[in-house]
Amino acid sequence: MSLKITDDCINCAICEPECPNDAIFEGQEIYEINAKLCTECVGHFDEPQCVMICPVACIPKDPQNLESKEELTLKYQQLTGQAS
């Protein structure tokens, strides 16, 4: 599953540059995550970098975008041009 940013976001912008897939962007009120680009850092890191760095812990898994590790790996491969 991809991640999402909740209303607890304080717009500190610290997460945006940490995303290796450029999935995080400034929304109208808070930062948001593009679920089509979010791989929870699978393929890049062992843990989601935005979650690790967020000072208010407002980035949970998105229950509306359920994806297995295999699906996240496939998405990573497609995004990076490594799909077979």
PyMOL commands that set and color helices and strands:
alter all, ss='L'
color gray80, all
select helices_A, chain A and resi 16-18+49-53+69-80
alter helices_A, ss='H'
color red, helices_A
select strands_A, chain A and resi 24-26+31-33
alter strands_A, ss='S'
color yellow, strands_A
deselect
rebuild
show_as cartoon
